[in-house]
Amino acid sequence: MKLTISDFKQIFIYIAEQIEARKDELSELDRAVGDGDHGVTMSIGWQAIVDKLNSYEGDDFAALCKDMAMSFLNAVGSSVGPLYATAFLRGGMALQGKAELDEEDVVQFWLKAVNGIQERGKAQVGDKTMMDTWIPAMQALEQERGKGGDLLASLEAAVTAGEKGMNSTAEMLSQKGRSSRLGERSVGHLDPGSVSAYIILSSFLEALRKLG
């Protein structure tokens, strides 16, 4: 499987559409553990990315990812802004000098992106954050790829592991961010950041399948 820059744009526009479709759900989840704006925040950030994708006319994947990072960061003032901006910057660095992407390029994009989020945010599995989705997903991606799995099989493994990680946040005590002030009251609710992370990754896989 090879991806052109047009394919890459289409995939991320599809992700933005799925975030938009579920923004109310994300904000409802956030009302239980935070200030109730996660869906709106993600919607604003991803719409800024769509605007950039639609206006970008170059063929440099790394430059496009940098523009996506800056668009998201400038649109989103909350803590999630720098985290996903770092993800796009780091992921884009793995794509420098590429005229098109092969399967390994896509794997490395995700591994580098999520590593950037973790380095920036310092959260670990069990902290009840987006990393409860991202870390197990990337471990599964790397493991399946290491066994010789193709890109779709590797991403399917990642999505399955990410979903399990996301669901595990319901029983966690929040350790990071505003929700950590709730103490025991944070238990029993999915972390909204882990849900939006799952939407991003699963939508990436769905869009990739559509390109087929």
KALINMO-V614861 format. One record per run of one state. SS is the DSSP state (@ for helix, = for strand, . for the rest). FROM is the first residue (numbers start at 1). TO is the last residue. If there is no record, write none. Layout:
BEGIN
ss: {SS	SS}
from: {FROM	FROM}
to: {TO	TO}
END
This chain:
BEGIN
ss: {.	=	.	@	.	@	.	@	.	@	.	@	.	=	.	@	.	@	.	@	.	@	.	@	.}
from: {1	3	4	5	22	23	34	38	56	61	76	79	94	101	102	103	122	131	147	151	172	178	187	192	212}
to: {2	3	4	21	22	33	37	55	60	75	78	93	100	101	102	121	130	146	150	171	177	186	191	211	212}
END
